[in-house]
């Protein structure tokens, strides 16, 4: 079997490494950060440890739930009914039941009927690839009507994509609707959301321990500077090489890159111009996310969607509407995400500026909120979080697993063409691509001699 290097120690890279190791390959995970976990990694806030970014488990998340079962953590799953808020026209509304939806003032009965029909129609589509040819606003406008498009859909699209919503296909919103609708089916028509006790600070060490028990090696704490091929005989490439920032060079039969597309292009100078252009053409959304530890809850909704353009964050996630507040000493954990295009000037805001702007908005949204209730405030930023499902994405931008370099492959979240980026999709991608890679990975010398 092949000696494989996996560049990137997030959940995708580690799951892929586990699957390849169980297929008999020798695997080393190479991660520039000191700790593995990527976007699922934990943080310390106010003396408590929880996820750096917000994560939720749905009852329909079969891949993730199966992984938790493999790790012996299924009994640590906790489920709860949650409520949904909606902030629009300067008012906070509950949209947690059918009756509340019918009473929702911003839309008339015809608008509500068309919006409900849109969601039902989208939930019945099984493959969203055909929707990649249709702009998201055109599709939603046709189904929901112009008033609902302008008052509800476009503000929500902007909250997730910024001005990149103009580039997105209908497959983007279909994937979100399909996942949430599947969750309601699995949760007996209720929003049953789940989490693991202790958060991913409990999951990630268990995953790494499992990999190490099964023989996966880890090289953490030194960034990768370049990935290339080694032509020791002057002919076709014999192996793949990984050059680290400390000057060390590692050699493998094959290397798989799980990092974002722009990083792949930067690390692999031997790729063709066409490959590099395709990788660079993938449009990524980034995120600036504030985590707040508060003495008291804001409103008790797990998620509050926001359509007001003056609000500097794009949603309010009250994690302790789901997670037992006892995990935080009886306090409340809140996330305030702001999704950003790559050229958004908000990237230049300091932590202090983000804090001032976000707290001022909370004071305006929640009259009972007081700054003295803030026990801790942390800001996290990641440039490349979500690959936007742009028009003709699968045909024109989705990166293939195989590259023009015989021993170098790509498996990254940009290959989730018609789905939303979450840990369930990430694990499913790793499972799928591990099977596909078996056709391409270099056989051992013994295998080659006997085949």
C-alpha positions as CSV (number, residue, x, y, z in Angstrom):
1,X,0.0,0.0,0.0
2,X,1.0,3.7,-0.4
3,X,2.9,5.8,2.1
4,X,0.5,8.8,2.2
5,X,1.0,12.4,3.5
6,X,-2.2,14.3,4.3
7,X,-1.7,18.0,4.4
8,X,-4.2,19.6,6.8
9,X,-5.2,18.3,10.2
10,X,-8.8,19.4,10.4
11,X,-11.7,17.0,10.7
12,X,-11.6,16.4,6.9
13,X,-7.9,15.5,6.9
14,X,-8.1,13.3,10.0
15,X,-11.2,11.4,8.8
16,X,-9.6,10.8,5.4
17,X,-6.4,9.6,7.2
18,X,-8.4,7.2,9.3
19,X,-10.2,5.7,6.3
20,X,-7.0,5.3,4.3
21,X,-5.2,3.8,7.3
22,X,-7.9,1.2,7.6
23,X,-7.4,0.4,4.0
24,X,-3.9,-0.5,4.8
25,X,-2.0,2.6,3.8
26,X,0.7,4.2,5.9
27,X,-0.5,7.7,6.7
28,X,1.0,10.9,8.1
29,X,-1.1,14.0,8.9
30,X,0.8,17.3,8.5
31,X,-0.7,20.3,10.3
32,X,0.9,23.7,10.6
33,X,-0.9,24.6,13.8
34,X,0.2,23.0,17.1
35,X,-3.2,21.4,17.6
36,X,-5.4,19.5,15.1
37,X,-9.0,20.3,14.5
38,X,-9.2,23.3,12.1
39,X,-12.5,25.0,12.2
40,X,-13.8,22.6,14.8
41,X,-11.0,23.5,17.3
42,X,-12.0,24.8,20.7
43,X,-11.2,28.0,22.5
44,X,-11.1,29.2,26.1
45,X,-13.6,31.9,27.0
46,X,-14.1,33.3,30.5
47,X,-12.4,30.2,32.0
48,X,-14.6,27.8,30.1
49,X,-13.7,25.7,27.0
50,X,-16.0,25.4,24.0
51,X,-15.9,25.5,20.2
52,X,-14.3,28.5,18.6
53,X,-17.1,28.7,16.0
54,X,-20.7,27.5,16.5
55,X,-21.6,24.0,15.5
56,X,-24.8,22.1,15.8
57,X,-25.7,18.4,15.1
58,X,-29.0,17.6,13.3
59,X,-30.8,14.3,13.7
60,X,-30.4,13.8,9.9
61,X,-26.5,14.1,10.2
62,X,-25.9,10.4,9.6
63,X,-22.2,10.7,8.8
64,X,-21.3,12.7,11.9
65,X,-23.4,10.6,14.1
66,X,-21.8,7.5,12.8
67,X,-18.4,9.0,13.5
68,X,-19.4,9.8,17.0
69,X,-20.5,6.2,17.4
70,X,-17.1,5.0,16.1
71,X,-15.4,7.1,18.8
72,X,-17.6,5.8,21.6
73,X,-19.3,9.2,22.0
74,X,-22.9,8.4,21.0
75,X,-23.9,8.4,24.6
76,X,-22.6,11.9,25.0
77,X,-25.0,13.3,22.5
78,X,-27.7,15.6,23.9
79,X,-30.9,16.7,22.0
80,X,-33.2,19.6,22.6
81,X,-36.0,21.5,21.0
82,X,-34.9,24.9,20.0
83,X,-36.6,28.1,19.0
84,X,-35.9,30.5,16.1
85,X,-36.0,34.3,16.2
86,X,-36.3,36.8,13.3
87,X,-35.1,40.4,13.7
88,X,-36.6,42.7,11.0
89,X,-38.0,46.2,10.9
90,X,-36.4,46.9,14.3
91,X,-38.5,44.2,16.0
92,X,-37.6,40.7,17.3
93,X,-40.2,38.0,16.4
94,X,-40.4,34.3,17.2
95,X,-40.8,32.1,14.2
96,X,-40.7,28.7,16.0
97,X,-44.2,27.4,15.2
98,X,-46.6,27.4,12.3
99,X,-48.9,29.8,14.2
100,X,-46.1,32.3,14.7
101,X,-45.3,32.1,11.0
102,X,-48.9,32.9,10.1
103,X,-48.8,35.9,12.4
104,X,-45.4,37.2,11.1
105,X,-46.2,40.8,10.2
106,X,-43.6,41.6,7.5
107,X,-45.4,39.3,5.0
108,X,-49.0,39.0,4.0
109,X,-50.8,35.7,3.7
110,X,-50.1,35.3,0.0
111,X,-46.4,36.0,0.6
112,X,-46.3,33.4,3.4
113,X,-48.1,30.8,1.3
114,X,-45.5,31.3,-1.5
115,X,-42.6,31.2,1.0
116,X,-43.9,28.0,2.5
117,X,-44.4,26.5,-1.0
118,X,-40.8,27.5,-1.9
119,X,-39.4,25.6,1.1
120,X,-41.6,22.6,0.4
121,X,-40.7,22.5,-3.2
122,X,-37.0,22.8,-2.5
123,X,-37.1,20.1,0.1
124,X,-38.4,17.6,-2.5
125,X,-35.5,18.2,-5.0
126,X,-33.1,15.3,-4.6
127,X,-30.2,16.6,-6.7
128,X,-29.4,20.3,-6.8
129,X,-26.8,20.2,-9.6
130,X,-29.3,21.4,-12.2
131,X,-29.9,24.4,-10.0
132,X,-26.3,25.5,-10.7
133,X,-27.4,27.1,-14.0
134,X,-29.9,29.4,-12.3
135,X,-29.1,32.6,-10.3
136,X,-30.3,32.2,-6.7
137,X,-32.3,35.5,-6.8
138,X,-34.0,34.6,-10.1
139,X,-35.1,31.2,-8.7
140,X,-36.3,32.6,-5.4
141,X,-38.1,35.5,-7.0
142,X,-39.9,33.2,-9.4
143,X,-41.0,30.9,-6.5
144,X,-41.6,33.3,-3.6
145,X,-42.4,36.5,-5.4
146,X,-40.6,39.9,-5.5
147,X,-41.7,41.2,-2.2
148,X,-40.6,38.1,-0.3
149,X,-37.4,38.1,-2.3
150,X,-36.6,41.7,-1.4
151,X,-37.8,41.6,2.3
152,X,-36.6,38.2,3.3
153,X,-34.4,36.3,0.9
154,X,-32.0,38.9,-0.3
155,X,-31.2,40.2,3.3
156,X,-30.6,36.6,4.4
157,X,-28.4,35.9,1.3
158,X,-26.4,39.0,2.0
159,X,-26.0,38.0,5.7
160,X,-24.3,34.8,4.5
161,X,-22.6,35.8,1.3
162,X,-22.3,39.6,1.3
163,X,-22.2,40.9,-2.3
164,X,-21.2,37.4,-3.4
165,X,-24.9,36.6,-3.3
166,X,-25.0,38.0,-6.9
167,X,-22.7,35.2,-8.0
168,X,-24.5,32.4,-6.2
169,X,-26.6,29.8,-7.9
170,X,-29.9,28.4,-6.7
171,X,-28.0,25.3,-5.5
172,X,-26.7,27.3,-2.6
173,X,-30.0,28.0,-0.9
174,X,-31.4,24.6,-2.0
175,X,-28.7,22.9,0.0
176,X,-29.5,24.9,3.2
177,X,-33.3,24.3,2.8
178,X,-32.8,20.6,2.2
179,X,-30.6,20.1,5.2
180,X,-32.9,21.9,7.6
181,X,-36.0,20.3,6.2
182,X,-34.4,16.8,6.6
183,X,-33.6,17.8,10.2
184,X,-37.3,18.6,10.9
185,X,-38.4,15.2,9.3
186,X,-35.9,13.4,11.5
187,X,-36.9,15.4,14.5
188,X,-40.6,14.6,14.1
189,X,-41.3,18.0,12.6
190,X,-39.6,19.8,15.4
191,X,-36.2,21.6,15.4
192,X,-34.3,18.9,17.3
193,X,-30.7,20.1,17.5
194,X,-27.9,18.3,19.3
195,X,-24.4,18.7,20.7
196,X,-21.8,16.5,22.4
197,X,-21.3,17.2,26.1
198,X,-18.0,19.1,26.3
199,X,-18.2,20.2,22.7
200,X,-15.5,19.4,20.1
201,X,-12.9,19.7,22.9
202,X,-14.1,16.2,23.8
203,X,-14.5,14.9,20.2
204,X,-11.1,16.0,18.7
205,X,-8.8,14.4,21.2
206,X,-10.8,11.2,20.9
207,X,-10.5,11.3,17.1
208,X,-6.8,11.9,17.2
209,X,-6.3,9.1,19.8
210,X,-8.1,6.7,17.6
211,X,-5.9,7.6,14.6
212,X,-2.7,7.2,16.7
213,X,-3.9,3.8,18.0
214,X,-4.4,2.7,14.4
215,X,-1.0,3.8,13.4
216,X,-1.5,7.3,11.8
217,X,1.5,9.6,12.4
218,X,1.2,13.3,13.1
219,X,3.6,16.2,12.3
220,X,2.2,19.4,13.8
221,X,3.5,22.8,14.6
222,X,5.4,23.5,11.4
223,X,3.8,25.0,8.3
224,X,4.1,23.5,4.9
225,X,5.9,25.7,2.4
226,X,5.7,23.6,-0.8
227,X,4.4,20.3,-2.2
228,X,6.0,18.9,-5.3
229,X,7.2,15.7,-7.1
230,X,10.6,13.9,-6.9
231,X,12.0,12.7,-10.2
232,X,14.9,10.7,-8.9
233,X,15.5,8.9,-12.2
234,X,14.9,11.8,-14.5
235,X,11.7,10.2,-15.9
236,X,8.2,10.2,-14.5
237,X,7.8,11.3,-10.9
238,X,8.7,8.6,-8.4
239,X,7.3,10.3,-5.3
240,X,5.8,13.4,-3.7
241,X,7.6,15.8,-1.4
242,X,6.5,18.1,1.3
243,X,8.9,20.9,2.2
244,X,8.3,22.4,5.7
245,X,9.0,25.9,6.9
246,X,11.9,24.6,9.1
247,X,13.7,23.5,6.0
248,X,12.9,19.8,6.4
249,X,11.6,17.8,3.4
250,X,9.3,14.8,3.8
251,X,8.9,12.2,1.1
252,X,5.8,10.1,0.4
253,X,4.5,7.9,-2.3
254,X,1.4,10.2,-2.5
255,X,0.3,13.5,-1.0
256,X,-3.3,14.6,-0.5
257,X,-4.0,18.3,0.1
258,X,-7.1,19.1,2.2
259,X,-6.4,22.9,2.4
260,X,-8.4,25.6,0.6
261,X,-8.0,26.0,-3.2
262,X,-5.9,29.1,-3.1
263,X,-3.5,27.5,-0.7
264,X,-3.2,24.4,-3.0
265,X,-2.3,26.7,-5.9
266,X,0.3,28.5,-3.7
267,X,1.9,25.3,-2.4
268,X,2.1,23.5,-5.8
269,X,4.1,25.5,-8.3
270,X,4.3,22.5,-10.6
271,X,0.6,22.6,-11.4
272,X,-0.4,23.7,-14.9
273,X,-1.5,27.3,-15.4
274,X,-5.0,26.0,-16.2
275,X,-5.2,24.1,-12.9
276,X,-4.0,27.1,-10.9
277,X,-6.5,29.4,-12.5
278,X,-9.3,26.9,-11.8
279,X,-8.3,26.7,-8.2
280,X,-8.0,30.5,-7.8
281,X,-11.4,31.0,-9.4
282,X,-13.2,29.3,-6.4
283,X,-14.9,32.2,-4.5
284,X,-14.6,31.9,-0.8
285,X,-16.5,33.5,2.1
286,X,-14.6,34.3,5.3
287,X,-15.9,34.9,8.8
288,X,-15.2,37.2,11.7
289,X,-17.0,35.7,14.7
290,X,-17.3,37.1,18.2
291,X,-17.9,34.8,21.1
292,X,-19.5,36.3,24.2
293,X,-19.9,34.9,27.7
294,X,-22.9,36.7,29.3
295,X,-24.4,36.7,32.7
296,X,-27.9,36.2,31.3
297,X,-29.4,35.2,27.9
298,X,-30.5,37.6,25.2
299,X,-33.8,36.1,24.0
300,X,-33.5,32.3,24.3
301,X,-33.5,31.6,20.5
302,X,-30.9,29.2,19.2
303,X,-30.6,31.3,16.1
304,X,-32.0,34.7,15.3
305,X,-31.9,35.6,11.7
306,X,-31.4,39.3,10.8
307,X,-32.5,41.3,7.8
308,X,-31.6,44.8,9.1
309,X,-28.6,46.1,7.2
310,X,-27.4,48.3,10.1
311,X,-26.7,45.3,12.3
312,X,-22.9,44.6,12.0
313,X,-23.3,40.8,12.5
314,X,-25.3,38.5,10.4
315,X,-27.0,36.4,13.1
316,X,-27.3,35.8,16.8
317,X,-26.5,32.3,17.9
318,X,-27.4,31.6,21.6
319,X,-25.5,28.4,22.2
320,X,-27.0,28.0,25.7
321,X,-30.4,27.9,24.2
322,X,-29.2,24.4,23.2
323,X,-26.3,23.6,25.5
324,X,-27.0,23.3,29.2
325,X,-25.9,26.6,30.8
326,X,-24.3,24.6,33.6
327,X,-21.4,23.9,31.1
328,X,-20.6,27.6,31.5
329,X,-21.2,28.1,35.2
330,X,-24.8,29.1,34.6
331,X,-23.8,31.9,32.2
332,X,-24.8,32.2,28.5
333,X,-22.6,31.6,25.5
334,X,-23.5,33.7,22.4
335,X,-21.9,33.8,18.9
336,X,-22.1,36.8,16.7
337,X,-20.9,35.9,13.2
338,X,-20.2,38.2,10.3
339,X,-19.6,36.5,6.9
340,X,-17.3,38.5,4.7
341,X,-16.2,38.6,1.1
342,X,-12.4,38.6,0.6
343,X,-12.2,42.4,-0.1
344,X,-14.5,43.5,2.7
345,X,-12.9,46.4,4.7
346,X,-14.3,44.8,7.9
347,X,-11.2,42.5,7.9
348,X,-9.2,45.5,9.0
349,X,-11.2,46.1,12.2
350,X,-9.3,45.5,15.4
351,X,-10.7,43.3,18.2
352,X,-11.5,46.5,20.1
353,X,-13.4,48.0,17.2
354,X,-15.4,44.8,16.6
355,X,-16.3,44.7,20.3
356,X,-17.5,48.2,20.4
357,X,-19.6,47.9,17.2
358,X,-21.1,44.6,18.2
359,X,-22.0,45.6,21.7
360,X,-23.6,48.8,20.5
361,X,-25.8,46.8,18.2
362,X,-26.8,44.4,21.0
363,X,-27.8,47.4,23.1
364,X,-30.1,48.6,20.3
365,X,-31.6,45.2,19.6
366,X,-32.1,44.0,23.2
367,X,-33.2,46.8,25.5
368,X,-32.5,44.7,28.6
369,X,-28.8,44.0,27.5
370,X,-26.2,45.7,29.6
371,X,-22.4,45.8,28.9
372,X,-21.7,44.9,32.5
373,X,-23.3,41.5,31.7
374,X,-20.4,40.7,29.3
375,X,-17.9,38.4,31.2
376,X,-15.7,37.7,28.2
377,X,-15.5,38.7,24.5
378,X,-13.3,36.9,22.0
379,X,-12.9,37.5,18.2
380,X,-11.9,34.7,15.7
381,X,-11.2,35.2,12.0
382,X,-10.8,32.8,9.1
383,X,-10.4,34.0,5.6
384,X,-11.5,30.9,3.7
385,X,-14.4,29.1,5.2
386,X,-17.0,28.5,2.6
387,X,-16.7,27.9,-1.2
388,X,-19.6,29.7,-2.8
389,X,-21.8,27.6,-5.1
390,X,-21.5,30.0,-8.1
391,X,-23.1,29.5,-11.4
392,X,-21.9,26.4,-13.3
393,X,-19.8,25.5,-10.2
394,X,-19.4,21.8,-10.9
395,X,-18.4,22.3,-14.5
396,X,-16.1,25.3,-14.2
397,X,-14.7,25.6,-10.7
398,X,-15.0,22.4,-8.6
399,X,-11.5,21.0,-8.1
400,X,-11.0,17.5,-9.3
401,X,-9.3,14.9,-6.9
402,X,-6.6,14.1,-9.4
403,X,-4.1,16.8,-10.5
404,X,-1.6,16.8,-13.4
405,X,1.0,15.7,-10.9
406,X,1.0,11.9,-10.7
407,X,1.4,11.7,-6.9
408,X,-0.5,14.8,-5.7
409,X,-4.2,14.8,-5.0
410,X,-6.8,17.3,-3.7
411,X,-9.6,16.6,-1.2
412,X,-11.1,19.7,0.2
413,X,-14.4,21.3,1.2
414,X,-14.7,23.1,-2.2
415,X,-15.6,19.6,-3.5
416,X,-18.9,19.8,-1.6
417,X,-20.7,21.1,-4.7
418,X,-24.3,20.9,-3.7
419,X,-24.3,20.9,0.1
420,X,-23.6,23.2,2.9
421,X,-20.3,23.3,4.8
422,X,-20.8,21.5,8.1
423,X,-19.1,18.6,9.8
424,X,-21.6,16.0,8.6
425,X,-20.8,17.0,4.9
426,X,-17.1,17.1,5.7
427,X,-17.0,13.6,7.1
428,X,-19.2,12.3,4.2
429,X,-16.8,13.9,1.7
430,X,-13.8,12.2,3.4
431,X,-15.6,8.8,3.3
432,X,-16.5,9.2,-0.4
433,X,-13.0,10.5,-1.5
434,X,-11.2,7.8,0.4
435,X,-12.9,5.2,-1.8
436,X,-12.2,7.2,-4.9
437,X,-8.5,7.6,-4.1
438,X,-8.0,3.8,-3.9
439,X,-8.0,3.8,-7.7
440,X,-5.1,6.3,-7.9
441,X,-2.8,5.8,-4.9
442,X,0.6,4.3,-5.7
443,X,0.8,0.5,-5.0
444,X,3.6,-0.8,-2.9
445,X,6.7,-2.4,-4.5
446,X,5.3,-5.8,-3.5
447,X,2.0,-5.1,-5.1
448,X,3.6,-3.8,-8.3
449,X,5.8,-6.9,-8.6
450,X,2.9,-9.3,-8.2
451,X,0.3,-7.4,-10.3
